[in-house]
Amino acid sequence: MSRIGRHLNRPVQVWRPTTADDTGGGHSEVWAHVSTPRGRRSQPTARERQAAHQAQTRLDFTWYFSPRTDVRRGDELREAGGAVHTVFATFEPSVDGTYLRADCTTPQPNTDT
């Protein structure tokens, strides 16, 4: 187990865009469930949350996974509560085999009704 294994306390579904044949001879993009690894989501600061809410814009999150978890740029991380995070970058630290970091963005819902 990796060094961060005990901190990976949150299951999240990984979905990846794939192409599928449509009935008209073309292709369409569909989302396919890849896996449900355990990860750790770090929380944005109160200031980041407030600014994103006020601007009704996106909020950035960082997810951490075991080093060989199959998470790629362009994937969606879907939480059980309904939050969907789009992965825009993945990184490994300078020490190989420590963890995989996935930087994600999440649009903030319009809560003003």
Number of C-alpha atoms within 10 A of each C-alpha: 9 12 11 16 17 10 14 16 12 15 17 21 18 24 22 19 15 11 12 12 11 10 8 6 6 9 12 11 12 12 14 14 14 14 16 17 18 18 22 20 20 11 12 13 9 9 9 13 15 13 14 18 17 11 10 15 14 18 18 19 17 18 21 23 25 22 21 12 16 14 23 17 14 16 24 26 26 18 15 10 6 7 13 19 24 22 23 15 16 17 13 16 11 8 7 9 14 18 21 22 22 23 19 23 19 18 16 16 11 11 8 5 3
